């Protein structure tokens, strides 16, 4: 899997978790302390996120970072 595919996979997982929790992008961005535009770029895979940013998003979603970045499921 190349880097672009990996970004899209991780972003898609974040988006799916966010929607499953009934949150808008703006709500999750507010909880995580991020700009909504940055979260949108992460979810669409257009932005390569640092590990600490992914950790903040995972915490805001109430899950472990490993759950977001692992492959499968």
C-alpha positions, 0 to 999 in steps of 0.5 A, a space after each residue: 500500500 502506498 502512502 496516499 492509499 494509507 492516508 485515505 484508509 486512515 482518514 476513512 477510518 476516522 470519518 467512519 468512527 466520527 459518523 458512528 458516534 454521531 459527530 459532525 466534522 466541526 464537533 470532532 474538530 472542536 473536541 480535538 482542538 483542531 481546525 475543521 478544515 484540517 480534520 476534513 483534509 485528514 479524513 479525505 487523505 489529502 493531508 499527512 497527519 503527524 502521529 500526535 495529531 492522530 493521537 488527539 483525534 483518537 482520544 477525541 473519538 474515545 478510542 486507542 490510536 492503534 484502532 485508527 491506524 491498524 490495517 484490516 476490519 
